[in-house]
Amino acid sequence: MKKQIIVDVMDDGEVKIMTKGYTGPMCIEETQFLKDLLGHEVQRQLSVAYYQKENCRKTNRKIIPLCG
């Protein structure tokens, strides 16, 4: 899944920051720069993806000697 940061600015000036494609606390780390720019955080709502572990894909490698 493609990673996205979505910034929604409401008519009253409220700003909502949402993420897609992130798992675990990475979403908070990746959006921190926006929170620093915009001011203090009023509310935080964590999605199910926050509590999921990062997909650990193991790659099977086979080493083939090319010389000798």
MIDOSE-1310 file (N, C-alpha, C; in nm, 2 decimals, decimal comma, always signed):
residues 68
mkkq	+0,08/-0,12/+0,00/+0,00/+0,00/+0,00/+0,09/+0,12/+0,00; +0,05/+0,22/-0,08/+0,12/+0,35/-0,09/+0,10/+0,43/+0,04; +0,21/+0,48/+0,09/+0,21/+0,56/+0,21/+0,17/+0,71/+0,18; +0,07/+0,76/+0,26/+0,02/+0,89/+0,23/+0,00/+0,97/+0,37
iivd	+0,02/+1,10/+0,36/-0,02/+1,19/+0,47/-0,12/+1,28/+0,41; -0,24/+1,28/+0,48/-0,35/+1,36/+0,43/-0,38/+1,47/+0,53; -0,38/+1,59/+0,48/-0,40/+1,71/+0,56/-0,54/+1,77/+0,52; -0,63/+1,78/+0,61/-0,76/+1,83/+0,58/-0,78/+1,96/+0,66
vmdd	-0,80/+2,07/+0,60/-0,82/+2,20/+0,66/-0,97/+2,23/+0,66; -1,03/+2,24/+0,77/-1,18/+2,27/+0,78/-1,21/+2,42/+0,76; -1,33/+2,45/+0,74/-1,37/+2,59/+0,72/-1,34/+2,68/+0,85; -1,35/+2,62/+0,97/-1,32/+2,69/+1,09/-1,17/+2,70/+1,12
gevk	-1,09/+2,65/+1,04/-0,94/+2,65/+1,06/-0,88/+2,53/+1,13; -0,97/+2,44/+1,17/-0,92/+2,32/+1,23/-0,85/+2,23/+1,13; -0,74/+2,18/+1,16/-0,66/+2,09/+1,07/-0,66/+1,95/+1,12; -0,69/+1,86/+1,03/-0,69/+1,72/+1,07/-0,58/+1,65/+0,98
imtk	-0,49/+1,57/+1,05/-0,39/+1,50/+0,98/-0,42/+1,35/+0,99; -0,42/+1,29/+0,88/-0,45/+1,14/+0,87/-0,34/+1,08/+0,79; -0,31/+0,95/+0,82/-0,21/+0,88/+0,74/-0,27/+0,75/+0,69; -0,22/+0,70/+0,58/-0,26/+0,58/+0,52/-0,13/+0,50/+0,48
gytg	-0,14/+0,37/+0,50/-0,02/+0,29/+0,46/+0,09/+0,27/+0,57; +0,07/+0,34/+0,68/+0,17/+0,33/+0,79/+0,12/+0,23/+0,90; +0,21/+0,16/+0,96/+0,17/+0,07/+1,07/+0,26/+0,11/+1,19; +0,21/+0,09/+1,31/+0,28/+0,11/+1,43/+0,30/+0,26/+1,45
pmci	+0,39/+0,30/+1,54/+0,41/+0,44/+1,57/+0,48/+0,53/+1,46; +0,51/+0,46/+1,35/+0,57/+0,54/+1,24/+0,48/+0,65/+1,19; +0,35/+0,63/+1,19/+0,26/+0,74/+1,15/+0,28/+0,87/+1,23; +0,30/+0,85/+1,36/+0,32/+0,97/+1,45/+0,45/+1,04/+1,42
eetq	+0,56/+0,95/+1,40/+0,69/+1,01/+1,37/+0,69/+1,08/+1,23; +0,62/+1,03/+1,13/+0,62/+1,09/+1,00/+0,54/+1,22/+0,99; +0,44/+1,24/+1,08/+0,36/+1,36/+1,08/+0,41/+1,46/+1,18; +0,51/+1,43/+1,26/+0,55/+1,53/+1,37/+0,59/+1,66/+1,31
flkd	+0,65/+1,67/+1,19/+0,69/+1,80/+1,14/+0,57/+1,89/+1,11; +0,46/+1,83/+1,07/+0,34/+1,91/+1,05/+0,28/+1,96/+1,19; +0,29/+1,88/+1,29/+0,24/+1,92/+1,42/+0,33/+2,03/+1,47; +0,46/+2,02/+1,45/+0,55/+2,12/+1,50/+0,52/+2,26/+1,43
llgh	+0,49/+2,25/+1,30/+0,46/+2,37/+1,22/+0,32/+2,44/+1,26; +0,22/+2,35/+1,29/+0,09/+2,40/+1,31/+0,06/+2,44/+1,45; +0,13/+2,39/+1,55/+0,10/+2,43/+1,69/+0,07/+2,30/+1,77; +0,00/+2,33/+1,88/-0,02/+2,21/+1,97/-0,14/+2,12/+1,92
evqr	-0,12/+2,00/+1,96/-0,22/+1,90/+1,93/-0,34/+1,90/+2,02; -0,46/+1,90/+1,97/-0,58/+1,91/+2,06/-0,63/+1,77/+2,09; -0,63/+1,68/+1,99/-0,68/+1,55/+2,00/-0,60/+1,45/+1,91; -0,59/+1,33/+1,96/-0,53/+1,23/+1,88/-0,62/+1,10/+1,88
qlsv	-0,65/+1,05/+1,76/-0,73/+0,93/+1,75/-0,65/+0,83/+1,67; -0,61/+0,72/+1,73/-0,53/+0,62/+1,67/-0,61/+0,52/+1,60; -0,57/+0,48/+1,48/-0,65/+0,38/+1,41/-0,60/+0,24/+1,44; -0,66/+0,14/+1,39/-0,62/+0,00/+1,41/-0,48/-0,02/+1,36
ayyq	-0,44/+0,04/+1,25/-0,31/+0,03/+1,19/-0,20/+0,06/+1,29; -0,23/+0,15/+1,38/-0,13/+0,19/+1,48/-0,08/+0,07/+1,56; -0,18/-0,01/+1,59/-0,15/-0,13/+1,68/-0,10/-0,25/+1,61; -0,08/-0,24/+1,47/-0,03/-0,35/+1,40/+0,12/-0,34/+1,39
kenc	+0,18/-0,46/+1,38/+0,33/-0,46/+1,36/+0,36/-0,44/+1,21; +0,48/-0,38/+1,19/+0,52/-0,36/+1,05/+0,53/-0,50/+0,98; +0,49/-0,50/+0,86/+0,50/-0,62/+0,78/+0,65/-0,66/+0,76; +0,69/-0,77/+0,82/+0,83/-0,81/+0,80/+0,83/-0,91/+0,69
rktn	+0,88/-0,87/+0,58/+0,89/-0,96/+0,47/+1,03/-1,01/+0,46; +1,04/-1,14/+0,47/+1,18/-1,20/+0,46/+1,20/-1,24/+0,32; +1,32/-1,21/+0,27/+1,36/-1,24/+0,14/+1,45/-1,36/+0,15; +1,41/-1,46/+0,07/+1,50/-1,58/+0,06/+1,60/-1,55/-0,04
rkii	+1,73/-1,56/+0,00/+1,84/-1,54/-0,09/+1,92/-1,67/-0,11; +1,96/-1,69/-0,22/+2,04/-1,80/-0,25/+2,18/-1,75/-0,31; +2,29/-1,78/-0,25/+2,41/-1,73/-0,29/+2,47/-1,83/-0,39; +2,50/-1,79/-0,51/+2,56/-1,88/-0,61/+2,70/-1,82/-0,64
plcg	+2,80/-1,90/-0,62/+2,94/-1,86/-0,65/+2,95/-1,84/-0,81; +3,00/-1,73/-0,85/+3,02/-1,71/-0,99/+3,16/-1,74/-1,04; +3,25/-1,73/-0,96/+3,39/-1,76/-1,00/+3,44/-1,88/-0,92; +3,48/-1,99/-0,99/+3,54/-2,11/-0,94/+3,45/-2,18/-0,85
